[in-house]
Amino acid sequence: MILSVSRRTDVPAYYTDWFLNRLKEGYALVRNPAGPRQVSRLPLSPDVVDGIVFWTKDPRPLAPYLDRLRDYPYYFQFTLTPYGQEIEPGLPDKETHLLPAFCTLAEKLGPHRVIWRYDPVFFTSYWTPERHLEAFSAWAALLRGCTRQVVISFLDFYPGVAAKLHPLGLYPADAALQKQFAVAAASIARENGLRLTACAEEALAACGIPAAACVDRQLLEQLCGYPLKLDKDKGQRPACGCAQSVDIGAYGTCRCGCLYCYAGGAKTRSPAMGDNASPLLCGTLGPYDKVTERKAASSKQRQLQFY
């Protein structure tokens, strides 16, 4: 089993203590987003968890405790964009805090275990394609040697997201503009020793931009030392290249407040949110909740293979 930590919220930035306690206890309770009364009891033993993919915009709270993850293969998807606090109000200054954090993490883990996410890309009256490419070029040079891959994607214009960004002069990018931008970004990436991939952007394959696999079976196999029997994740968008994983997060709990967030940032703080001893990330079990032991097993193929 691969653990996703988490597409739904930023666990490393805001819930490090909770997550480390869950590893210590050996399980977590996770609500089904489609049916909140359905709760899974998820085992977290290293015998079951073959790898962990961390998704974060600020790994600094987790970074001092990486030694507690020594029994788990893992890597980071690190989102680092040039947007300011008018768009990402919960984040500290990028150049003084987050860019150095990226480089420090890569120094500890190796560049193959810290993947740069420059997403979502969207265009406004200020964030024009030219300004994006200028920022992308500057940061690619700074991150040279700290990562091997950069992932881009374009904003999906969900109604609520578009409404939040509309005052900034948001405008849609047609397929031609997206391809033009991606080709230019790929060229900049190559100049800095990076491979540019696209997350769930099928149209970019026609201009030579390979699809990303953010939950990357090949990388996870490399890290754990075994072939992994993992199917494509059917719960993601059709163009997604991710292998199947189990997400430990909860929607509506991220405190970053990004205007483009599709996962529902934390609008109100639950009394139980931040209870590091709770098996649930947010809330408490109620009388009508049904807890089911989730069947989970290692996906490692341990038999000898001959080529």
Stockholm file with secondary structure:
# STOCKHOLM 1.0

chainA/1-307         MILSVSRRTDVPAYYTDWFLNRLKEGYALVRNPAGPRQVSRLPLSPDVVDGIVFWTKDPRPLAPYLDRLRDYPYYFQFTLTPYGQEIEPGLPDKETHLLPAFCTLAEKLGPHRVIWRYDPVFFTSYWTPERHLEAFSAWAALLRGCTRQVVISFLDFYPGVAAKLHPLGLYPADAALQKQFAVAAASIARENGLRLTACAEEALAACGIPAAACVDRQLLEQLCGYPLKLDKDKGQRPACGCAQSVDIGAYGTCRCGCLYCYAGGAKTRSPAMGDNASPLLCGTLGPYDKVTERKAASSKQRQLQFY
#=GR chainA/1-307 SS CEEEECSSSCHHHHCHHHHHHHHHHTEEEEEETTEEEEEEEEECCTTTCCEEEEEESCCTTTGGGGGGGTTSCEEEEEECCCCCTTTSTTSCCIIIIIHHHHHHHHHHHCGGGEEEEEEEECBCSSSCHHHHHHHHHHHHHHTBTTBSEEEEEECCCCHHHHHHHGGGTCBCCCHHHHHHHHHHHHHHHHHTTCEEEESSCGGGGGGTCCBCCSSCHHHHHHHHTSCBCCCBCTTSCTTCCCBCCEECCCTTCCCSCCTTCSSCCCSSCCTTTTCTTCSBSSSCCCTTCEEEECCCCCCBCCSCCCC
#=GC SS_cons         CEEEECSSSCHHHHCHHHHHHHHHHTEEEEEETTEEEEEEEEECCTTTCCEEEEEESCCTTTGGGGGGGTTSCEEEEEECCCCCTTTSTTSCCIIIIIHHHHHHHHHHHCGGGEEEEEEEECBCSSSCHHHHHHHHHHHHHHTBTTBSEEEEEECCCCHHHHHHHGGGTCBCCCHHHHHHHHHHHHHHHHHTTCEEEESSCGGGGGGTCCBCCSSCHHHHHHHHTSCBCCCBCTTSCTTCCCBCCEECCCTTCCCSCCTTCSSCCCSSCCTTTTCTTCSBSSSCCCTTCEEEECCCCCCBCCSCCCC
//
